[in-house]
Amino acid sequence: MADLNETTVTDAVIEQMATTPDPRLREVMASLVRHLHDFARDVRLTPTEWLQAIAFLTKVGQTCTPVRQEFILLSDTLGLSRLVNLMDDKANRVGEATEASLLGPFYREASPEFGYGESIAVHAKGPEMMLYGRVVNEAGEGVPDASVEVWSTDADGAYDLQALDPGTMDMRGRFRTDAEGRYAIRTLIPLGYSIPMDGPVGHMVREQRRHGMRPSHIHMLIGAEGYRELITALYLGSDPNIDSDTVFGVSESLVVEPRPGLADSPDPSIPGVRYDFQIARRAAHDTSGRVGADPSKIAAE
């Protein structure tokens, strides 16, 4: 038995975990311990601060429900979700594609199906817009029968999970592209919103003197056989928080603005955004999943 000090304890922990059969788990845990211990030494973590961190993470877990994922929100506000997304996209796509963005904590599986040009605003009311264009491959050819999932806040800045009974879906839906890769979605002009500030992550954001706001945006999840799933979002450039998204999701190429009278719009009488999404081929080694999930699925595991 060797006496441990603040330096040798790290190697002792890693050595004891060296029997882990799964090589990836062994690699990840060794790196985690090394960086975690380095962090504690770097900031000279005190017992009081350590206990505060334990209490904070405990509250994050207790705040999670089948309709709210506080841990994903924490990851988002620390920029970790964005980092994992960027690394995964770079490693697993073949060719150029529309830039990825965040799935976010409000994604839900089994969205209702809609036809070309139909509205996802079943219950919500407000100013309408038309989102339309094509889903294309690297050669610019339309991808037929691609799945185009969309979800956003309503005109008051609330998702259905916040505004309605959890069993009711609104402001979200799934569309299919036609033979030429075209899609058309009628929706409401979304409003920017604050992330949930009534939980531990909101408290952290307030303590950091951050505004906690997300600029107006529409989430998109696009997939087709043989292609890498594209998780992205379109952001309204007129939003005052477009340059300071609290979860770091905005890219310049994803910034748009609804404009009236677009000649090729399925309905030129309302403001429209034409956006063509390019999807990349799926790498043969791609076994990655989504950076995010339906909160109800995580709670059930």
N, C-alpha and C positions, 0 to 999 in steps of 0.2 A: 504494500500500500504506500503510495507516494502522497506527500502533503501537496495540496493544490494551492496555487496563488492565482491572482487575477489574470494572468497570462496563460498558465498551463491548464486551467480548467477547460478552456476551449478545445484543446487537443484531446483531453480526456473524454469529453462528451462525444466528439467525432469518432474516436477510437471505439467507444462502446457501441455506437450505432453502425459500425463497419460490417456487422453481420447481417444487415438488412438484405434479404434475398433479391428484391427488385432493384436493379442497377440504377434506374432513373430516380426512384424514391431515395436511394442512398446518396446519389449526387445532389439532389435538390436539398435534402435535409442537412447535409454537410455544409453546403454553401449558406443555407439559412442560418445555421448556428454560428458560422464564422462571421457573417455580416451582422447578425443580431448582437453578438458579443462585442464586436468592434464598435457598433453603435453605442452600446451601454458604456463602454470605456471612453468613447469620444466625448459624450455629453456628461460623463460622470453621473450616471443615473442614480438618484437617491431612493431609499426605500419608500418614501412618501410618493414620489413620482411614479415608481413602479406600481404601487397599489392604485394610484389614480388611473394608470393605463389599464390595469386589470378591470377596474370598475367601469371604465369607458367601454371596453370591448364586451363586457358582460351586458351592458345596457344596449349596445348595438345588436347583440343577439336576441335580447328580449323584445326588441322593437320589431323584429322580423315577423311577418305574418304571411298567409297565402296571397295577400294582395299588396304587400310592401316588403321590399328587399333592402334593408338598411345597410347590409354589408356591401352590396353592389354599389349603393349610393356612396359609401365611404371610399370604395375603390375608385369610383368616378371622380370624386372631389379631390383625391390625392393624385390624380393623373395616371394612376396605375392601369385603369381600364384602357385608356388611350394608348399607353405604352405597349401593353400586351397586344392590342389590336394592330398597331403599326408593325410590330415585329412579326406577328403571325401572317399578316397580309404580304409582307415582303418575302417571307420564307416559303409561302405555299401557293402563290399564284404564278401562272405561266403567261407572260405577256402583259400588256397594258390594260388598265381597267379604271373605271371611275373610282375616286378616292373613297376609302372606307371611313365610317364614322361609328358612333356608339349605338349599341342596341338599347341601352338605357334600362332603368329599373321598372318600366311600365309596359314592357312587351308582354303580350298574351298569345298563347297558341290557340288554334281553332277559330281564327277570325272568320266572320261570315263571308260568303262568296258574293261578288257583285259582277254585273256585266259591264261591258265597255261604256264609259261615260256616266255610270250611275253614281249616286251620292252615298258617301259613307256616313253622312250626318243624318242618322235615323231619328234621333231625339233632339240633339242640339240645334240651336238656331243662331244665325248670324250672317255676316257678309260672305258670299260664296266666291270660290275661285275654281278654275279648271287646271289640273295638272295633267299634262299629256306629253307624248313623244314616242320614242322607240327604245327597245332593248336590243343592243347590237353586240356582235362579237368583235374580235380584234381587227377583222377585215372590213368592219362597218356594215356587215350584213345583218338583217333583222333576225332575231332569234324567236321562232314561233313557239307558242304555248309555254312561254316562261311564266313562272309564278311571280307576281308583283304584290307583295304585302305592304300595307301602308297603315300608319297610325299617328295620331297627333292630338294635341290639346284642342279643345273647342275654342270658340271666340272669346271666352272668358278666362282662358289659360288653365283649364282643368282637364285631366284625363278622365275617362269613364270610371276608372278605379277610384277616383276621388269624388266625382260628381254624382255617381249613380250607385244603385245596389250592385255589389260585386258580381252578381249573376247576369247583369245586363251589359252587353257590349255596344259601344257607340264610338264613332269617330275612328273606326278601324275596319279594315276589310282586305280581302284577297281578290286580285284580278288576274286574268290570263291575257297574254299578248295574242294578237291575231296572227295570221299567216305571214305577215310582213314585219312582225315584231312590235306592232303598235299597241299602246295602252292609253287609256284616258280615265281620269278619276275626278269626279266632282267632290269637292270638300268645302270646308269653311276656312277662311283665312285665320291661321292659328295666332294665338297671342303668346308672347313670352311669359315665363312664369318663374316663380321661386321654387327651388327644390324644397322638399318638406323640411321645415325649420323647427318642428316641434319635438324632434328627437335628438339623440346624442350627436349625430353628424351635423345637424343644424346648429347645435350649441358650439361645436368646434368651429364651424364657419363664422359664426358671430364673433367668437373670441379672436379670430384672425382678422377681423374687420373686413371681411369679404361680403359682397352684396348677395351672394347666393342665387343670382338670377341666371336663367338660361334664355338665350335669344329665341325668337319665334322660329320653329322648325317643324318639318314633316319627316318622320322616320320612314325609311324604305328598306325592305328585305327582298332581294331579287335572286331567284335561282332557276336553273334549267339543267336538264340531264347533260352531264359531261363538263359542266362549268362550275367554277368556284362560286359559292354563295356570296353575294355582295350585301353587306350590311352598311348602310349609309344613311344620310339625311340631307335635306335641302334647307338652308337657312335664309331667312328674309333679311336682306341687307339693310333695310330701313330701321331695324330694331336697334334701340340705343345701347344694347349690351352685346352687339355683334363682335366686338373686339375683346370682350372679357368674359366669355362663357365660363361659368364656374366649374364645368366638368371637361373643358378643353376639347370640345368636339368639333369646332368649326375649322374648315379649310377654305381657302379663297375660292377654289374651283366649285365649291358647293353652295356659294352664296348666290341667291336669285332674288327677283322682285316681281310680283304679279303685275301684269300690265293689261289694260283694257284694249279691246278691239283687235286682238291678234287674228290675222286673216285665216290662218290654218287651224285655229282652235275649233274643237267640236261645238263650242258655244261662245262665239266672240262677244256676246252681250255681257259676260262677266269677266273680271280680270283673269288672266291666264299665265301659266308658266310652261314653256316648252323646254323639256330637258331629256336628252338622250343618254341613257345609262349604258356604259360599256362593261361587259362582264368578261372575265378572263377564263381560260381553260384551267381545269383543276390539275394540280401537280400530282404525279403518280404516288408520291410519298405523303400526300396531305391526309393526315388523320386528325387534324385539329378540329375543335368544336367552336361554338359561338362564345364570344366574350359577353356573356349575359344569358339570362334564361327567364322563362315565365316564373314569377314568384311562387305560384302555387305548386310548381313542379319541384322547386328546391325545398319548400316546406314539407312536401310529401316524402322526401327521401330519408 
